[in-house]
Amino acid sequence: MANGATRRRPTKNAVALRMLSMLGCLVLFGGWTGAVLAQNPPPSAGACATLVGTRFAPGTITSAQRVAKGQALGGLMSDSASTDLCRVRLRLQPTPASDINVELWLPDTWNGKLFTHGGGGFSGGLGQSEGLMNTVASRGYATATSDLGHPVAATARWAHQQPEKVVDFAYRANHALAMTAKQVISAYYGAPARHAYFQGCSDGGREAMMEVSRFPDDYDGVIAGSPAINFGEIMTQLVWNERAIAAAPNLHAKLPMVNKAILQACDGLDGVQDGALENPMQCQFDPAVLQCKLFDTAACLTKAEVAALRKVYDGPRLKSGELLIPGPAVGGEGAGWVLAGFMNSVGGLEYYRWLVYGDPAWTAAGFDLDRDYAHSRRAGQVLDASDPDIGSFVRRGGRLIMYHGWSDSLISALNSVRYYEKARSVLGPKVGDSARLFMVPGLQHCGEGIDMVPQLEAWVEHDQAPETAVARSKGRSLLGHAESSRLLCPWPKTARYKGSGSTGDAANFSCS
């Protein structure tokens, strides 16, 4: 910064977008037990430097640095290297307008596998996922991520009049990364990766599903958390929700009261009172039961607040009655809704301003669902990963694990249920042999404590399909207990309490 210059304080929108872009990077990786097995002797100390300048279609290695365990890595989410590795940077240009930056970390002790990470918000994983890369590198994985063609941004301005960058963000960057990373791995280790995995949450979940549907040969196993598969519909819903709640400005303060009423009505439907709904679809709740009889108080809802809640729960509908995307499941009202409300006024605005209309001055003040959604479809067709026909991925032996928190107030959990049911209708009841969905009670958007990697590896490498999984919490938790674990079941199964023992222990539940 020049002498005398002042640092500008980030705007509320910039802070919100930064938070939005980070939400996809909050998944924990505790509990991995796979041994690190070197496929070949570690490359020589000088092998890393010799990579610089090497061309791998469609790009070039711009730097390759030896990093010792404990050495500072820099970056946004990591501090020191967890293992000795070669840190490779590449620049990929599948088109003249492309400028995709990639980091590929190659540990000295390699387990023979590639693990790639997605991003979040309007950005890729570079600048967001280094912490996750550091974790998996310590377990022997070659690990990679990219910026999807632009730096981590607190805006979608990068997309303005840049159609090729939009395509890179949508799907091309991740495909180029997968192809190039495999080439570099083969050259460096003298052997190809035995297995390749991809994981992402939020927009990273959309990236995961895009790989499954468009490039079924890129990865053997994929984990998609809280996936933004219907990207255009989700961004439209953000604007829709913001406009609906703007008509009831005091509603946010009453959400804890609404949540308490829902839990009182429905928490026991799964056989146990534990502060979370096992399957909110079983809860028939109409906010009208809380409507004020006479005066507006903190313990009731005004007519406008009832109407706003109904609109949000129902989801955006065109005048024809067509539902674009389901609203949030009941039972997750509270702090997450407040955060989502902050994001509603930003994420959807950025999408329509830069990706739909290309108009920096566009605002949601005159938003018309039928008109504006129709305009958004062109962008949505590029960005959406909502095709339920994943037959090509299934036929080549790929394995997919999806998960979604029922209390997600940013991307509706009901949308993942809808997608999975569509996939079942396309592929038939055997879809569960290759793809499974786990719904997580009480979990907010891309919340912590979900580790599906052991299940995915067992499925891919030993054909052991995941019959259960466990969500774990540390400290205060939305799962209803301070230190707890919760049994997760492949949809449409749900966890049922066995009748004895702590309800905060997954061992006391079974799937049915």
C-alpha positions as CSV (number, residue, x, y, z in Angstrom):
1,M,0.0,0.0,0.0
2,A,1.4,3.4,-0.9
3,N,2.5,5.8,1.9
4,G,-0.4,7.7,3.3
5,A,-3.0,5.4,1.8
6,T,-5.9,4.2,4.0
7,R,-7.2,0.7,4.0
8,R,-10.9,0.6,3.2
9,R,-13.1,-1.3,5.5
10,P,-14.9,-4.2,3.7
11,T,-18.5,-3.5,2.9
12,K,-21.3,-5.7,4.4
13,N,-21.8,-7.2,1.0
14,A,-18.1,-8.0,0.7
15,V,-18.0,-9.6,4.1
16,A,-21.1,-11.6,3.3
17,L,-19.7,-12.9,0.0
18,R,-16.5,-13.9,1.7
19,M,-18.5,-15.8,4.3
20,L,-20.5,-17.4,1.5
21,S,-17.4,-18.5,-0.4
22,M,-16.0,-20.0,2.7
23,L,-19.0,-22.1,3.7
24,G,-18.1,-24.9,1.3
25,C,-14.8,-25.5,3.1
26,L,-16.0,-26.4,6.6
27,V,-16.1,-30.2,6.4
28,L,-13.9,-32.0,9.0
29,F,-11.7,-35.0,8.1
30,G,-11.4,-36.6,11.6
31,G,-11.3,-40.3,11.9
32,W,-9.5,-41.4,8.8
33,T,-7.6,-44.6,9.5
34,G,-6.2,-45.7,6.1
35,A,-2.5,-46.5,6.2
36,V,-0.2,-44.6,4.0
37,L,1.4,-47.1,1.6
38,A,4.0,-45.8,-0.8
39,Q,3.5,-47.3,-4.2
40,N,7.1,-46.5,-5.3
41,P,10.3,-45.2,-3.5
42,P,10.0,-41.5,-2.8
43,P,11.2,-39.3,-5.7
44,S,14.6,-37.9,-5.3
45,A,15.1,-34.5,-3.7
46,G,15.9,-32.9,-7.0
47,A,12.9,-34.4,-8.9
48,C,10.6,-31.6,-7.7
49,A,12.6,-28.8,-9.2
50,T,12.9,-30.5,-12.6
51,L,9.1,-30.3,-13.0
52,V,9.2,-26.5,-13.6
53,G,8.4,-25.5,-17.2
54,T,7.0,-28.9,-18.1
55,R,4.0,-28.7,-20.3
56,F,1.0,-30.9,-19.7
57,A,-2.0,-30.4,-21.9
58,P,-3.7,-28.0,-21.4
59,G,-1.1,-26.1,-19.3
60,T,2.3,-25.6,-17.8
61,I,4.0,-26.1,-14.4
62,T,5.0,-22.6,-13.3
63,S,6.7,-23.5,-10.1
64,A,7.6,-26.6,-8.0
65,Q,8.9,-26.1,-4.5
66,R,10.2,-28.6,-2.0
67,V,8.4,-28.1,1.3
68,A,9.6,-29.8,4.5
69,K,7.3,-30.9,7.3
70,G,6.7,-28.0,9.6
71,Q,7.6,-25.4,7.0
72,A,5.2,-22.4,6.7
73,L,2.8,-22.8,3.8
74,G,1.1,-19.4,3.8
75,G,-2.3,-19.2,2.3
76,L,-5.7,-18.5,3.9
77,M,-6.5,-21.7,5.8
78,S,-3.2,-23.5,6.6
79,D,0.0,-22.7,8.5
80,S,2.7,-25.3,8.3
81,A,3.2,-28.4,6.1
82,S,1.9,-31.6,7.6
83,T,4.5,-33.7,5.7
84,D,7.4,-33.5,3.3
85,L,6.0,-32.7,-0.2
86,C,6.6,-31.1,-3.6
87,R,4.3,-28.1,-4.0
88,V,3.4,-27.7,-7.7
89,R,1.7,-24.8,-9.3
90,L,0.2,-25.0,-12.7
91,R,-1.4,-22.6,-15.1
92,L,-4.1,-24.2,-17.4
93,Q,-5.4,-22.5,-20.5
94,P,-7.9,-24.8,-22.2
95,T,-9.1,-21.7,-24.2
96,P,-7.2,-18.5,-25.0
97,A,-9.5,-16.7,-22.5
98,S,-8.8,-19.2,-19.7
99,D,-6.4,-18.5,-16.8
100,I,-6.9,-21.4,-14.4
101,N,-4.4,-21.6,-11.5
102,V,-3.9,-25.0,-9.8
103,E,-2.0,-26.3,-6.8
104,L,-1.0,-29.9,-6.7
105,W,0.7,-31.2,-3.5
106,L,2.8,-34.4,-4.0
107,P,3.8,-36.0,-0.7
108,D,7.1,-37.9,-0.5
109,T,5.2,-40.8,1.0
110,W,2.4,-41.4,-1.4
111,N,-0.5,-43.8,-1.0
112,G,-1.1,-44.1,-4.7
113,K,-4.2,-41.9,-4.8
114,L,-5.4,-38.5,-5.9
115,F,-7.8,-36.4,-3.8
116,T,-9.2,-33.2,-5.3
117,H,-11.2,-30.5,-3.4
118,G,-13.9,-28.2,-4.6
119,G,-14.5,-24.6,-3.6
120,G,-17.5,-22.5,-2.4
121,G,-19.6,-19.5,-3.2
122,F,-18.6,-18.1,-6.6
123,S,-15.0,-19.3,-6.3
124,G,-12.8,-22.4,-6.5
125,G,-10.9,-24.1,-3.7
126,L,-7.6,-22.2,-4.2
127,G,-7.4,-19.8,-1.3
128,Q,-10.1,-21.8,0.6
129,S,-9.1,-25.5,0.7
130,E,-5.4,-25.5,1.6
131,G,-6.3,-26.6,5.1
132,L,-8.1,-29.7,3.7
133,M,-5.2,-30.3,1.3
134,N,-2.7,-30.2,4.2
135,T,-4.8,-32.8,6.1
136,V,-5.1,-35.3,3.3
137,A,-1.4,-34.8,2.3
138,S,-0.5,-36.0,5.8
139,R,-2.4,-39.2,5.0
140,G,-0.4,-39.8,1.8
141,Y,-2.7,-38.4,-0.9
142,A,-1.6,-36.4,-3.8
143,T,-4.0,-33.5,-3.5
144,A,-5.1,-30.7,-5.7
145,T,-7.5,-27.8,-6.1
146,S,-7.9,-24.8,-8.5
147,D,-9.3,-21.3,-8.6
148,L,-11.7,-22.3,-11.3
149,G,-10.3,-19.5,-13.5
150,H,-10.4,-16.5,-11.1
151,P,-9.1,-15.6,-7.6
152,V,-11.3,-16.0,-4.6
153,A,-13.7,-13.1,-4.9
154,A,-16.2,-11.3,-2.7
155,T,-18.2,-10.7,-5.9
156,A,-19.1,-12.4,-9.2
157,R,-17.8,-9.4,-11.1
158,W,-15.2,-11.7,-12.7
159,A,-18.0,-13.1,-14.9
160,H,-18.9,-9.8,-16.5
161,Q,-18.7,-10.2,-20.3
162,Q,-16.5,-13.3,-19.8
163,P,-18.4,-16.3,-21.2
164,E,-15.4,-18.6,-21.3
165,K,-14.6,-17.8,-17.6
166,V,-18.1,-18.8,-16.7
167,V,-17.7,-22.1,-18.5
168,D,-14.4,-22.6,-16.7
169,F,-16.1,-22.0,-13.4
170,A,-19.1,-24.2,-14.3
171,Y,-17.2,-27.3,-15.3
172,R,-14.2,-27.0,-17.6
173,A,-11.6,-26.0,-14.9
174,N,-12.2,-29.1,-12.8
175,H,-12.0,-31.4,-15.8
176,A,-8.8,-29.8,-16.9
177,L,-7.5,-30.1,-13.4
178,A,-8.3,-33.8,-13.2
179,M,-6.6,-34.6,-16.5
180,T,-3.5,-32.6,-15.8
181,A,-3.1,-33.7,-12.2
182,K,-3.1,-37.3,-13.3
183,Q,-0.4,-36.6,-15.9
184,V,1.9,-34.8,-13.4
185,I,1.4,-37.6,-10.8
186,S,2.4,-40.2,-13.4
187,A,5.5,-38.2,-14.4
188,Y,6.6,-37.5,-10.8
189,Y,6.0,-40.8,-9.2
190,G,6.6,-43.0,-12.2
191,A,3.2,-44.6,-11.8
192,P,-0.4,-43.5,-12.3
193,A,-2.8,-42.9,-9.5
194,R,-4.6,-46.1,-8.5
195,H,-7.7,-44.2,-7.5
196,A,-9.0,-40.6,-7.8
197,Y,-11.5,-39.0,-5.4
198,F,-13.3,-35.6,-5.4
199,Q,-15.0,-33.9,-2.5
200,G,-16.8,-30.6,-2.2
201,C,-19.6,-28.9,-0.3
202,S,-22.0,-26.1,-1.4
203,D,-20.8,-24.9,-4.8
204,G,-18.1,-27.6,-4.3
205,G,-21.0,-30.1,-4.1
206,R,-22.2,-28.7,-7.4
207,E,-18.7,-29.1,-8.8
208,A,-18.7,-32.7,-7.6
209,M,-22.1,-33.5,-9.2
210,M,-20.9,-31.8,-12.4
211,E,-17.9,-34.2,-12.5
212,V,-20.2,-37.1,-12.0
213,S,-22.6,-36.1,-14.8
214,R,-20.3,-34.5,-17.4
215,F,-17.0,-36.3,-16.9
216,P,-17.7,-39.7,-15.4
217,D,-14.2,-41.0,-16.1
218,D,-12.4,-38.3,-14.0
219,Y,-13.0,-39.8,-10.6
220,D,-13.7,-43.2,-9.1
221,G,-15.4,-41.8,-6.0
222,V,-17.1,-38.5,-5.3
223,I,-18.6,-36.9,-2.2
224,A,-21.1,-34.1,-2.7
225,G,-22.2,-32.2,0.4
226,S,-25.1,-29.7,0.4
227,P,-24.8,-29.5,-3.4
228,A,-25.9,-26.4,-5.2
229,I,-26.9,-28.6,-8.2
230,N,-29.8,-26.3,-9.4
231,F,-27.5,-23.3,-9.3
232,G,-29.8,-20.9,-11.2
233,E,-32.9,-22.0,-9.1
234,I,-30.9,-21.6,-5.9
235,M,-29.7,-18.1,-6.7
236,T,-33.3,-17.2,-7.7
237,Q,-34.5,-18.6,-4.4
238,L,-32.1,-16.4,-2.5
239,V,-33.7,-13.3,-4.1
240,W,-37.2,-14.8,-3.6
241,N,-36.5,-15.4,0.1
242,E,-35.1,-12.0,0.6
243,R,-38.1,-10.3,-1.0
244,A,-40.5,-12.5,1.1
245,I,-38.8,-11.8,4.4
246,A,-38.5,-8.0,3.6
247,A,-42.3,-7.9,3.9
248,A,-42.0,-9.0,7.5
249,P,-38.9,-7.2,8.9
250,N,-39.4,-8.4,12.5
251,L,-39.6,-12.1,11.6
252,H,-35.9,-12.9,12.2
253,A,-36.3,-12.0,15.9
254,K,-39.2,-14.5,16.2
255,L,-37.5,-17.5,14.5
256,P,-36.4,-19.1,17.8
257,M,-40.0,-19.0,18.9
258,V,-41.1,-20.6,15.6
259,N,-38.4,-23.3,16.0
260,K,-39.5,-24.1,19.5
261,A,-43.1,-24.6,18.4
262,I,-42.0,-26.9,15.6
263,L,-39.9,-29.0,17.9
264,Q,-42.7,-29.2,20.4
265,A,-45.0,-30.5,17.7
266,C,-42.7,-32.8,15.8
267,D,-39.6,-33.7,17.7
268,G,-41.1,-36.9,19.1
269,L,-42.1,-38.3,15.8
270,D,-38.9,-40.4,15.5
271,G,-39.5,-41.9,18.9
272,V,-37.2,-39.6,20.9
273,Q,-37.0,-36.0,22.1
274,D,-33.5,-34.9,21.2
275,G,-33.8,-31.4,19.8
276,A,-33.6,-32.4,16.1
277,L,-36.0,-33.7,13.5
278,E,-34.9,-37.1,12.1
279,N,-37.1,-36.5,9.0
280,P,-38.7,-33.1,8.8
281,M,-40.9,-34.3,5.8
282,Q,-43.0,-36.1,8.4
283,C,-43.7,-32.8,10.2
284,Q,-46.9,-31.1,9.0
285,F,-46.5,-27.5,10.3
286,D,-48.5,-24.5,9.3
287,P,-47.2,-21.2,10.8
288,A,-50.8,-20.0,11.0
289,V,-51.1,-21.9,14.3
290,L,-48.8,-19.1,15.7
291,Q,-50.8,-16.2,14.3
292,C,-51.5,-13.4,16.8
293,K,-55.1,-13.3,18.1
294,L,-55.2,-9.6,18.7
295,F,-51.9,-7.8,19.4
296,D,-48.4,-8.4,17.9
297,T,-46.1,-9.9,20.5
298,A,-42.8,-11.8,20.6
299,A,-44.8,-15.0,21.2
300,C,-46.9,-14.9,18.0
301,L,-46.8,-14.1,14.3
302,T,-48.5,-11.3,12.5
303,K,-50.5,-12.0,9.4
304,A,-47.6,-10.7,7.2
305,E,-45.1,-12.9,9.1
306,V,-47.3,-16.0,8.6
307,A,-47.5,-15.2,4.9
308,A,-43.7,-14.7,4.6
309,L,-43.0,-18.0,6.3
310,R,-45.4,-19.8,4.1
311,K,-43.7,-18.4,1.0
312,V,-40.2,-19.3,2.2
313,Y,-41.2,-22.9,3.2
314,D,-43.1,-23.5,0.0
315,G,-40.3,-22.2,-2.3
316,P,-40.5,-20.1,-5.4
317,R,-43.4,-20.9,-7.7
318,L,-44.1,-19.5,-11.2
319,K,-47.5,-18.2,-12.0
320,S,-48.2,-21.5,-13.7
321,G,-47.8,-23.2,-10.3
322,E,-44.5,-24.8,-11.2
323,L,-42.2,-25.2,-8.2
324,L,-38.7,-24.2,-9.1
325,I,-37.0,-25.5,-6.0
326,P,-38.3,-26.6,-2.6
327,G,-38.1,-24.3,0.4
328,P,-36.1,-25.2,3.5
329,A,-37.2,-28.1,5.7
330,V,-38.9,-27.1,8.9
331,G,-36.9,-27.4,12.2
332,G,-33.8,-25.5,11.3
333,E,-35.0,-21.9,12.1
334,G,-32.7,-19.8,14.1
335,A,-29.1,-18.5,13.7
336,G,-28.7,-20.3,10.4
337,W,-31.7,-18.4,9.0
338,V,-30.3,-15.1,10.1
339,L,-27.0,-15.9,8.3
340,A,-28.9,-17.1,5.3
341,G,-30.9,-13.9,5.3
342,F,-27.6,-12.0,5.1
343,M,-26.6,-14.1,2.2
344,N,-29.9,-13.9,0.4
345,S,-29.5,-10.2,-0.3
346,V,-26.0,-10.8,-1.7
347,G,-25.6,-14.1,-3.4
348,G,-28.7,-13.9,-5.6
349,L,-28.0,-10.3,-6.4
350,E,-24.5,-11.1,-7.6
351,Y,-25.8,-13.9,-9.8
352,Y,-28.4,-11.8,-11.5
353,R,-26.2,-8.7,-11.7
354,W,-23.1,-10.4,-13.3
355,L,-24.1,-13.8,-14.6
356,V,-27.6,-13.1,-15.9
357,Y,-28.0,-9.5,-16.9
358,G,-24.4,-8.3,-17.0
359,D,-25.6,-5.0,-15.5
360,P,-23.6,-3.6,-12.5
361,A,-26.6,-1.4,-11.6
362,W,-29.2,-4.3,-11.4
363,T,-31.1,-4.5,-8.1
364,A,-33.7,-6.8,-6.8
365,A,-36.1,-4.0,-6.1
366,G,-38.3,-4.8,-9.1
367,F,-37.7,-8.5,-9.1
368,D,-40.3,-10.5,-11.0
369,L,-40.0,-14.2,-10.6
370,D,-41.5,-15.3,-14.0
371,R,-39.6,-12.6,-16.0
372,D,-36.3,-12.7,-14.2
373,Y,-36.1,-16.5,-13.9
374,A,-36.7,-16.9,-17.6
375,H,-33.7,-14.6,-18.3
376,S,-31.6,-16.7,-15.9
377,R,-32.1,-20.0,-17.7
378,R,-29.2,-19.3,-20.2
379,A,-26.7,-19.0,-17.3
380,G,-28.4,-21.9,-15.4
381,Q,-28.0,-24.3,-18.3
382,V,-24.2,-23.8,-18.1
383,L,-23.9,-23.8,-14.3
384,D,-26.6,-26.4,-13.3
385,A,-25.5,-29.9,-12.4
386,S,-29.0,-31.2,-11.9
387,D,-29.2,-33.9,-14.5
388,P,-30.3,-37.0,-12.6
389,D,-29.1,-39.4,-15.3
390,I,-25.7,-40.4,-13.9
391,G,-25.8,-43.7,-15.7
392,S,-22.4,-43.3,-17.4
393,F,-20.7,-42.8,-14.0
394,V,-22.5,-45.8,-12.6
395,R,-21.7,-48.1,-15.5
396,R,-18.0,-47.4,-15.3
397,G,-18.0,-48.3,-11.6
398,G,-18.1,-44.9,-10.0
399,R,-19.4,-44.4,-6.5
400,L,-21.2,-41.3,-5.2
401,I,-22.0,-40.3,-1.7
402,M,-24.3,-37.2,-1.2
403,Y,-25.1,-35.7,2.2
404,H,-27.2,-32.7,3.2
405,G,-28.1,-31.2,6.6
406,W,-31.8,-31.0,7.2
407,S,-31.3,-27.6,8.9
408,D,-29.6,-26.1,5.9
409,S,-31.2,-22.7,5.4
410,L,-29.0,-21.7,2.5
411,I,-29.6,-24.6,0.1
412,S,-32.7,-26.6,0.7
413,A,-32.1,-30.2,1.9
414,L,-35.4,-31.1,0.2
415,N,-33.7,-30.4,-3.1
416,S,-31.1,-33.1,-2.6
417,V,-34.0,-35.5,-1.7
418,R,-35.8,-34.5,-4.9
419,Y,-32.6,-35.0,-7.0
420,Y,-32.0,-38.5,-5.5
421,E,-35.6,-39.6,-6.1
422,K,-35.3,-38.4,-9.7
423,A,-32.1,-40.4,-10.1
424,R,-33.9,-43.4,-8.7
425,S,-36.7,-42.9,-11.3
426,V,-34.1,-42.8,-14.1
427,L,-31.8,-45.6,-12.9
428,G,-34.2,-47.8,-11.0
429,P,-34.1,-49.1,-7.5
430,K,-30.5,-50.3,-8.0
431,V,-29.3,-46.7,-7.9
432,G,-28.3,-47.4,-4.3
433,D,-25.7,-49.9,-5.5
434,S,-23.7,-46.9,-6.8
435,A,-25.1,-43.7,-5.3
436,R,-26.4,-43.0,-1.8
437,L,-27.7,-40.0,0.0
438,F,-27.4,-39.4,3.7
439,M,-29.6,-36.7,5.4
440,V,-28.2,-35.2,8.6
441,P,-30.6,-34.0,11.3
442,G,-29.8,-30.7,12.8
443,L,-26.9,-29.9,10.5
444,Q,-26.6,-26.4,9.0
445,H,-25.1,-25.6,5.7
446,C,-21.8,-27.5,5.2
447,G,-21.5,-27.9,9.0
448,E,-18.7,-29.8,10.6
449,G,-18.5,-33.3,11.8
450,I,-19.2,-35.2,8.6
451,D,-16.5,-37.6,7.4
452,M,-17.6,-39.8,4.5
453,V,-14.2,-40.6,3.2
454,P,-13.7,-44.0,4.9
455,Q,-17.1,-45.1,3.6
456,L,-16.3,-43.9,0.1
457,E,-12.9,-45.6,0.0
458,A,-14.4,-48.9,1.3
459,W,-17.0,-48.7,-1.4
460,V,-14.7,-47.9,-4.2
461,E,-11.8,-50.2,-3.2
462,H,-13.5,-53.1,-1.5
463,D,-17.1,-52.9,-2.8
464,Q,-18.5,-52.3,0.7
465,A,-21.5,-50.1,0.3
466,P,-22.1,-47.7,3.2
467,E,-25.0,-49.0,5.3
468,T,-24.5,-46.3,8.0
469,A,-22.4,-43.2,8.7
470,V,-21.9,-41.2,11.9
471,A,-22.0,-37.4,12.4
472,R,-19.9,-36.2,15.3
473,S,-20.0,-32.9,17.2
474,K,-17.5,-31.3,19.6
475,G,-18.7,-28.7,22.0
476,R,-22.2,-27.2,21.6
477,S,-24.0,-28.7,18.8
478,L,-27.2,-28.5,16.7
479,L,-27.5,-32.2,17.2
480,G,-28.9,-31.6,20.6
481,H,-26.0,-32.6,22.8
482,A,-22.6,-31.1,23.8
483,E,-20.4,-34.1,22.9
484,S,-22.4,-36.4,20.7
485,S,-22.6,-38.7,17.7
486,R,-25.6,-39.4,15.5
487,L,-26.3,-42.3,13.3
488,L,-26.9,-41.5,9.7
489,C,-28.7,-43.8,7.3
490,P,-28.9,-44.0,3.5
491,W,-32.1,-42.4,2.3
492,P,-34.9,-43.2,2.6
493,K,-34.0,-45.1,5.8
494,T,-33.9,-43.1,9.0
495,A,-32.4,-43.7,12.4
496,R,-34.6,-45.1,15.2
497,Y,-33.8,-45.0,18.9
498,K,-33.4,-48.5,20.4
499,G,-35.1,-47.4,23.6
500,S,-32.2,-47.2,26.1
501,G,-28.9,-45.3,26.5
502,S,-27.9,-41.8,25.7
503,T,-29.7,-40.2,22.7
504,G,-26.4,-38.5,22.0
505,D,-24.6,-41.8,21.1
506,A,-25.0,-43.2,17.6
507,A,-24.6,-46.7,19.0
508,N,-28.1,-46.5,20.6
509,F,-29.8,-46.1,17.2
510,S,-30.4,-48.3,14.2
511,C,-31.5,-47.7,10.6
512,S,-34.9,-48.7,9.5
